[in-house]
Amino acid sequence: GVTRQLAGELSRSLMYYQTRDHGAKADVIYLCGGCSQLPGLADAIAEETGTPVRPWTALERVTIDESRFDRTAVNELAPFVSLAAALAAKDDAN
């Protein structure tokens, strides 16, 4: 129920922005953060919005030194570091 409700809210938000921006449409929706791991969320959003949904992680282009970090642990934590990475990038831009 909550997954469907979230997908519906996102769909309505996309429709709102589409009407405000002369029909501009999102080509893809990227999910990140802890909630992106909810089972069925990506499928529900794709179905509700008619837009492809893909996972995104801030560590996509980060090289991991496997002599210092466990690759499996890093991959499991990757969805949860998006906010920290965005804040770090923002701070770096100033």
C-alpha positions, 0 to 999 in steps of 0.5 A, spaced: 500 500 500 505 505 501 509 503 495 503 504 491 501 511 494 508 513 494 508 511 486 502 515 485 504 521 489 511 521 484 506 520 478 502 526 480 508 530 481 511 529 474 504 530 471 504 537 475 511 539 472 510 536 465 504 541 465 508 547 468 514 546 463 510 545 456 510 538 456 517 536 458 517 529 460 522 525 464 526 520 460 528 516 466 527 516 474 533 514 478 532 511 485 537 512 490 538 512 498 535 507 503 528 507 500 530 505 493 531 498 496 524 497 498 522 491 494 517 492 488 518 500 489 522 501 482 517 496 478 511 500 482 514 507 480 515 505 472 508 502 472 505 508 475 509 513 471 510 510 465 517 512 465 523 507 466 526 507 473 534 505 474 538 505 480 543 510 482 549 510 487 554 516 488 559 511 488 558 509 481 565 512 479 569 511 485 574 506 485 575 502 491 581 500 494 579 493 495 586 492 500 582 497 505 575 496 504 571 490 503 567 490 496 561 486 498 560 491 504 561 497 500 556 495 495 551 494 500 552 501 503 552 504 496 545 506 496 545 509 503 551 514 501 547 518 496 545 524 501 552 524 504 556 524 497 551 530 494 552 534 500 560 533 499 559 535 492 555 541 494 561 543 499 566 542 494 563 547 489 563 553 493 
